[in-house]
Amino acid sequence: MSASFTHVPAYVSQCQEGRAEALLARQLRDSRGRVDALFTWLMLGQWASAILVAVFFSPYGWEGRVRGVHLHVQTAVLLGGVLSLFPVLLTRLLPGQVLTRHVVAVNQMLWSALLIHLTGGRIETHFHIFGSLAVLSFYRDPKVLLTASGAIVVDHCLRGALWPESIYGQLHPEWWRFLEHAFWVAVIDAVLLVACRDAVRELREKAERQAHAEQSSERELALRAGQLDAAVREVLAFRDHAGRLERLASLGQLTASVSHELRNPLAAARTAHAFVLRRMLKTDAGTTDPRIPRFLDIIDRELQACTVIISDLLDYAKGRPPSFMPCPLKPLVEEAISVVPVREGVRVNNQVPDGLPVPHLDREQFRQVLVNLIQNAVEAIPPERTGEVCVHADQSVDGGWSLRVTDDGPGIPAPLLERIFEPMFTTKLRGTGLGLAIVKSLVQGHGARIQAESDFGHGSRFTVLFPDARVPDVAVPVHP
């Protein structure tokens, strides 16, 4: 394909351009294959026509009124057979190939030369050249036209010089006659080259439109497939989530029942433990054997841990709606700090400002939120070093307020941070994994939200964010 006929619009992407080129190449290959098939029959037809011309016309043309079997009959049969059978063989074996169409072009011009010779150079037969060029332009290949034109110009030049009677019907024509024929061939070529360029451009535009349509269709199909995949994933995720919720609901009912049943035996065990401890300390065994107080301390600690676990399970299972009332935040934080077990080396600071507007909260539920967050922060600091936990609150510009609990512990790895509020998930060696799940549930019950941030290696920060609707003025009447 000539580079001068190539034009790719700016909107065509590289992928689309490649597809358009492939479509154009296929269209040209198919079209040229059909033209090869046309020339198969044309070559055979010209062969038959040349024999008829040699039999009925050539003797008359060369010998005047005297008719007879002329040598041209043998020429038409033999030379015409060579000119026809070789291109026919190529069009059958190599249709659409470059070699095939150039061989066809040369042989077609030689057929024009043979027919001109058989008719004694009659001017009417020269029009066969122009007809042949027109048919060759069906290939839509400018190089084929140039090959054919070169072949016929060379033929006219050589035969015009060596055997002018064969081509012009005269023994002594003007020397420049071949230039006149070459000029008209060039005129026809110019017209046909423009026609070829326009035909190729139309095919290219058609290929580009088809490539654009295919690419749009592929994008649409890919989009639909992506949407379908996303929908399938959502359905599967929803099914899994529903299954988890169902199992958690069943587990909640079970834990509520079991926790309620275990609370009384544990209370009795703790009472018995306290009684035994008091009696043992009054006896000689309690004072002489140091293992007894240590074991009794272990029993007390483990019973306390069991009590905490059962309380968490009951709190998670109950799901009581909050009962709002004005609740000063700083005293509530101070109360929560006093409940958290003191650990040596860890300092808990209440940095809630005094001037913060009094929010409406469920006192007991939010106290539990504070206790859980502060206790988690204290436990996050490794026992072998000192640390600090800070509780801070402030009001935002839009009227909302936030509370932050920060620690300077080792922090939480990013993969674990994403699951930190999931029920039954914990990073501790012991525990139910319900503490932060309860916190999130209680915070959401207050119409707020909680978020966790961590700079791994430098501590964590839990932030409770309240909208302005949860910061009414102190004078607002209370409706418990």
Secondary structure, DSSP 8 states (H G I E B T S, - for coil): --GGG----TT--HHHHHHHHHHHHHHHHHHHHHHHHHHHHHHHHHHHHHHHHHHHTHHHHHHTT-----HHHHHHHHHHHHHHHHHHHHHHHSTT-HHHHHHHHHHHHHHHHHHHHHTTS-HHHHHHHHHHHHHHGGG--HHHHHHHHHHHHHHHHHHHHH-HHHHHS-SS--TTHHHHHHHHHHHHHHHHHHHHHHHHHHHHHHHHHHHHHHHHHHHHHHHHHHHHHHHHHHHHHHHHHHHHHHHHHHHHHHHHHHHHHHHHHHHHHHHHHHHHHHHHHHSHHHHH-THHHHHHHHHHHHHHHHHHHHHHHHHHHH------EE--HHHHHHHHHHHS---TTEEEEE---TTS---EE-HHHHHHHHHHHHHHHHHHS-TTS-EEEEEEEEE-TTS-EEEEEEE-SS---HHHHTTTTSTT--SSSSS-S-HHHHHHHHHHHTT-EEEEEE-TTS-EEEEEEE-GGG---TTS----
